[in-house]
C-alpha cells in the first residue's frame, strides 16, 4: 500500500483517494495493492493484469522504477524553485 501511495504522489496528476484501508481509487480505476487486482467502475470483471505496474499502465503513467518515474514530482519542485527565485524577498 505504501509503495503504491508514494508512487501516486510522485506521478499522478489527478486526484486519488482511499475509500478503504486496502483500496486506492484514481478516476474510474480501483486498485487493491494487497491482491494486485484492478477494477474499472461499472465493469463486473477485474482487469486480467495485476500489480502496481499494471495499474500505472492502465492509468497511462510511467512504470515504477523507470527513468520517467517521479518526473512530475521533479517538474513541480523545479517550478517551485524557479518561482522562489523570481519573487522579491521582504526584509
C-alpha positions in Angstrom: 0.0 0.0 0.0 2.7 2.4 1.0 4.7 1.8 -2.2 1.5 2.5 -4.3 0.6 5.6 -2.5 4.2 7.0 -2.7 4.2 6.3 -6.4 0.9 8.1 -7.0 2.1 11.2 -5.0 5.2 11.3 -7.3 3.5 10.7 -10.6 -0.3 11.2 -10.6 -1.6 14.5 -11.9 -5.1 13.5 -10.9 -6.8 13.3 -7.5 -6.7 9.9 -5.8 -8.2 8.7 -2.6 -8.5 5.7 -0.3 -12.1 4.5 0.1 -10.9 1.8 2.4 -7.7 0.5 4.2 -6.7 -1.7 1.2 -8.3 0.3 -1.7 -7.0 3.1 -3.8 -9.3 4.9 -6.3 -8.0 7.0 -9.2 -10.7 8.2 -11.6 -12.6 5.1 -12.9 -9.9 2.7 -11.6 -9.8 0.9 -8.3 -6.6 -0.8 -7.1 -6.2 -3.2 -4.3 -2.4 -3.4 -3.6 -2.7 -6.4 -1.2 -4.1 -8.6 -4.0 -2.9 -6.5 -7.0 -6.4 -6.5 -8.5 -7.6 -3.7 -10.7 -11.2 -2.9 -11.3 -12.8 -0.4 -13.5 -16.1 1.3 -12.4 -19.2 -0.3 -14.0 -17.2 -3.3 -15.2 -18.1 -6.6 -13.4 -14.8 -8.3 -14.3 -11.4 -7.1 -13.0 -8.6 -6.5 -15.5 -6.5 -9.6 -16.2 -3.3 -7.8 -15.3 -2.3 -7.4 -11.7 0.1 -5.3 -9.6 1.3 -1.8 -9.4 2.9 -1.8 -12.9 -0.3 -2.9 -14.5 -2.2 -0.3 -12.6 0.1 2.5 -13.7 -0.1 1.2 -17.2 -3.9 1.4 -17.1 -3.6 5.0 -15.9 -1.1 5.9 -18.6 1.6 6.7 -16.1 5.3 5.7 -16.3 6.2 2.3 -15.0 7.5 2.2 -11.4 11.3 2.3 -11.4 11.5 3.6 -15.0 13.6 6.7 -15.8 10.3 8.7 -16.0 9.1 7.6 -12.6 8.9 10.8 -10.5 9.1 13.1 -13.5 6.0 15.0 -12.4 7.4 15.4 -8.8 10.7 16.8 -10.2 8.9 19.2 -12.5 6.8 20.6 -9.6 10.0 21.0 -7.4 11.8 22.8 -10.3 8.8 25.1 -10.8 8.7 26.0 -7.0 12.5 26.7 -7.0 12.1 28.9 -10.1 9.2 30.7 -8.6 11.0 31.3 -5.3 14.0 32.8 -7.2 11.8 35.3 -9.0 9.8 36.6 -6.0 11.3 39.5 -4.1 12.5 38.9 -0.6 10.9 41.0 2.1 13.4 42.4 4.6 
